[in-house]
């Protein structure tokens, strides 16, 4: 699980794709997108 400071530090790195429970983190807005959350929760 990632904390907000860790996400903020990793997002600018072009070789790293940050994924949190809410989804893939967009570099420009720090918003989460895609269906990662529903896919992860479906597996529980």
N, CA, C and O atoms as a GROMACS GRO file, in nm:
protein
  176
    1UNK      N    1   0.086  -0.118   0.000
    1UNK     CA    2   0.000   0.000   0.000
    1UNK      C    3   0.090   0.123   0.000
    1UNK      O    4   0.191   0.128   0.071
    2UNK      N    5   0.054   0.220  -0.078
    2UNK     CA    6   0.136   0.340  -0.091
    2UNK      C    7   0.073   0.458  -0.016
    2UNK      O    8  -0.049   0.473  -0.010
    3UNK      N    9   0.159   0.539   0.041
    3UNK     CA   10   0.111   0.661   0.105
    3UNK      C   11   0.118   0.774   0.003
    3UNK      O   12   0.187   0.764  -0.098
    4UNK      N   13   0.047   0.882   0.031
    4UNK     CA   14   0.046   0.995  -0.062
    4UNK      C   15   0.185   1.053  -0.087
    4UNK      O   16   0.216   1.085  -0.202
    5UNK      N   17   0.272   1.067   0.014
    5UNK     CA   18   0.406   1.118  -0.015
    5UNK      C   19   0.486   1.025  -0.106
    5UNK      O   20   0.564   1.071  -0.190
    6UNK      N   21   0.467   0.895  -0.092
    6UNK     CA   22   0.537   0.800  -0.178
    6UNK      C   23   0.486   0.813  -0.321
    6UNK      O   24   0.565   0.814  -0.416
    7UNK      N   25   0.355   0.822  -0.337
    7UNK     CA   26   0.296   0.838  -0.470
    7UNK      C   27   0.346   0.967  -0.535
    7UNK      O   28   0.384   0.967  -0.652
    8UNK      N   29   0.347   1.073  -0.460
    8UNK     CA   30   0.393   1.203  -0.512
    8UNK      C   31   0.539   1.195  -0.556
    8UNK      O   32   0.578   1.259  -0.654
    9UNK      N   33   0.620   1.118  -0.485
    9UNK     CA   34   0.761   1.104  -0.521
    9UNK      C   35   0.780   1.016  -0.644
    9UNK      O   36   0.871   1.041  -0.724
   10UNK      N   37   0.695   0.914  -0.662
   10UNK     CA   38   0.714   0.819  -0.772
   10UNK      C   39   0.648   0.861  -0.903
   10UNK      O   40   0.697   0.824  -1.010
   11UNK      N   41   0.541   0.935  -0.897
   11UNK     CA   42   0.465   0.971  -1.018
   11UNK      C   43   0.550   1.041  -1.124
   11UNK      O   44   0.532   1.012  -1.242
   12UNK      N   45   0.641   1.130  -1.090
   12UNK     CA   46   0.721   1.196  -1.194
   12UNK      C   47   0.817   1.103  -1.268
   12UNK      O   48   0.867   1.139  -1.375
   13UNK      N   49   0.844   0.986  -1.215
   13UNK     CA   50   0.939   0.893  -1.279
   13UNK      C   51   0.872   0.825  -1.398
   13UNK      O   52   0.779   0.746  -1.378
   14UNK      N   53   0.916   0.852  -1.520
   14UNK     CA   54   0.850   0.797  -1.639
   14UNK      C   55   0.859   0.645  -1.649
   14UNK      O   56   0.778   0.584  -1.719
   15UNK      N   57   0.955   0.584  -1.583
   15UNK     CA   58   0.970   0.439  -1.593
   15UNK      C   59   0.887   0.364  -1.490
   15UNK      O   60   0.888   0.240  -1.486
   16UNK      N   61   0.814   0.437  -1.405
   16UNK     CA   62   0.734   0.374  -1.300
   16UNK      C   63   0.586   0.406  -1.322
   16UNK      O   64   0.549   0.522  -1.342
   17UNK      N   65   0.504   0.302  -1.320
   17UNK     CA   66   0.359   0.321  -1.325
   17UNK      C   67   0.305   0.297  -1.184
   17UNK      O   68   0.319   0.187  -1.130
   18UNK      N   69   0.243   0.398  -1.126
   18UNK     CA   70   0.194   0.388  -0.988
   18UNK      C   71   0.049   0.342  -0.991
   18UNK      O   72  -0.036   0.401  -1.058
   19UNK      N   73   0.022   0.236  -0.916
   19UNK     CA   74  -0.114   0.182  -0.906
   19UNK      C   75  -0.151   0.172  -0.760
   19UNK      O   76  -0.081   0.110  -0.681
   20UNK      N   77  -0.264   0.233  -0.725
   20UNK     CA   78  -0.317   0.226  -0.589
   20UNK      C   79  -0.451   0.153  -0.596
   20UNK      O   80  -0.495   0.115  -0.704
   21UNK      N   81  -0.515   0.134  -0.484
   21UNK     CA   82  -0.642   0.062  -0.482
   21UNK      C   83  -0.747   0.131  -0.569
   21UNK      O   84  -0.837   0.065  -0.621
   22UNK      N   85  -0.737   0.260  -0.585
   22UNK     CA   86  -0.833   0.332  -0.668
   22UNK      C   87  -0.807   0.321  -0.817
   22UNK      O   88  -0.893   0.356  -0.897
   23UNK      N   89  -0.688   0.274  -0.854
   23UNK     CA   90  -0.654   0.259  -0.994
   23UNK      C   91  -0.515   0.312  -1.026
   23UNK      O   92  -0.436   0.341  -0.936
   24UNK      N   93  -0.488   0.324  -1.154
   24UNK     CA   94  -0.360   0.378  -1.201
   24UNK      C   95  -0.358   0.528  -1.175
   24UNK      O   96  -0.456   0.596  -1.205
   25UNK      N   97  -0.250   0.580  -1.122
   25UNK     CA   98  -0.241   0.722  -1.088
   25UNK      C   99  -0.194   0.800  -1.210
   25UNK      O  100  -0.088   0.772  -1.266
   26UNK      N  101  -0.273   0.898  -1.249
   26UNK     CA  102  -0.236   0.985  -1.362
   26UNK      C  103  -0.127   1.081  -1.319
   26UNK      O  104  -0.132   1.139  -1.210
   27UNK      N  105  -0.029   1.097  -1.405
   27UNK     CA  106   0.083   1.186  -1.373
   27UNK      C  107   0.042   1.334  -1.368
   27UNK      O  108   0.095   1.410  -1.287
   28UNK      N  109  -0.051   1.372  -1.453
   28UNK     CA  110  -0.086   1.515  -1.463
   28UNK      C  111  -0.179   1.561  -1.352
   28UNK      O  112  -0.168   1.674  -1.305
   29UNK      N  113  -0.273   1.474  -1.310
   29UNK     CA  114  -0.373   1.517  -1.213
   29UNK      C  115  -0.365   1.446  -1.079
   29UNK      O  116  -0.431   1.486  -0.983
   30UNK      N  117  -0.285   1.341  -1.072
   30UNK     CA  118  -0.275   1.252  -0.955
   30UNK      C  119  -0.408   1.184  -0.923
   30UNK      O  120  -0.426   1.129  -0.814
   31UNK      N  121  -0.500   1.187  -1.018
   31UNK     CA  122  -0.626   1.115  -1.004
   31UNK      C  123  -0.607   0.969  -1.040
   31UNK      O  124  -0.513   0.934  -1.112
   32UNK      N  125  -0.696   0.884  -0.991
   32UNK     CA  126  -0.687   0.742  -1.024
   32UNK      C  127  -0.789   0.708  -1.131
   32UNK      O  128  -0.902   0.757  -1.130
   33UNK      N  129  -0.748   0.622  -1.225
   33UNK     CA  130  -0.831   0.585  -1.339
   33UNK      C  131  -0.824   0.435  -1.363
   33UNK      O  132  -0.744   0.365  -1.300
   34UNK      N  133  -0.904   0.387  -1.452
   34UNK     CA  134  -0.913   0.248  -1.494
   34UNK      C  135  -1.002   0.168  -1.397
   34UNK      O  136  -1.064   0.223  -1.307
   35UNK      N  137  -1.006   0.039  -1.420
   35UNK     CA  138  -1.094  -0.047  -1.341
   35UNK      C  139  -1.019  -0.127  -1.236
   35UNK      O  140  -1.066  -0.232  -1.192
   36UNK      N  141  -0.903  -0.079  -1.196
   36UNK     CA  142  -0.822  -0.152  -1.098
   36UNK      C  143  -0.899  -0.176  -0.969
   36UNK      O  144  -0.894  -0.286  -0.914
   37UNK      N  145  -0.969  -0.076  -0.919
   37UNK     CA  146  -1.038  -0.090  -0.790
   37UNK      C  147  -1.144  -0.198  -0.796
   37UNK      O  148  -1.150  -0.284  -0.708
   38UNK      N  149  -1.226  -0.194  -0.898
   38UNK     CA  150  -1.332  -0.296  -0.906
   38UNK      C  151  -1.274  -0.433  -0.933
   38UNK      O  152  -1.325  -0.532  -0.881
   39UNK      N  153  -1.169  -0.442  -1.012
   39UNK     CA  154  -1.106  -0.572  -1.038
   39UNK      C  155  -1.042  -0.628  -0.911
   39UNK      O  156  -1.055  -0.747  -0.882
   40UNK      N  157  -0.973  -0.542  -0.834
   40UNK     CA  158  -0.912  -0.587  -0.709
   40UNK      C  159  -1.016  -0.631  -0.608
   40UNK      O  160  -1.002  -0.736  -0.544
   41UNK      N  161  -1.120  -0.552  -0.594
   41UNK     CA  162  -1.223  -0.584  -0.496
   41UNK      C  163  -1.303  -0.708  -0.537
   41UNK      O  164  -1.349  -0.783  -0.450
   42UNK      N  165  -1.319  -0.729  -0.664
   42UNK     CA  166  -1.391  -0.847  -0.713
   42UNK      C  167  -1.319  -0.974  -0.671
   42UNK      O  168  -1.382  -1.078  -0.650
   43UNK      N  169  -1.186  -0.967  -0.660
   43UNK     CA  170  -1.107  -1.083  -0.622
   43UNK      C  171  -1.110  -1.117  -0.474
   43UNK      O  172  -1.059  -1.221  -0.434
   44UNK      N  173  -1.169  -1.032  -0.393
   44UNK     CA  174  -1.174  -1.060  -0.247
   44UNK      C  175  -1.282  -1.158  -0.213
   44UNK      O  176  -1.299  -1.192  -0.096
   0.00000   0.00000   0.00000
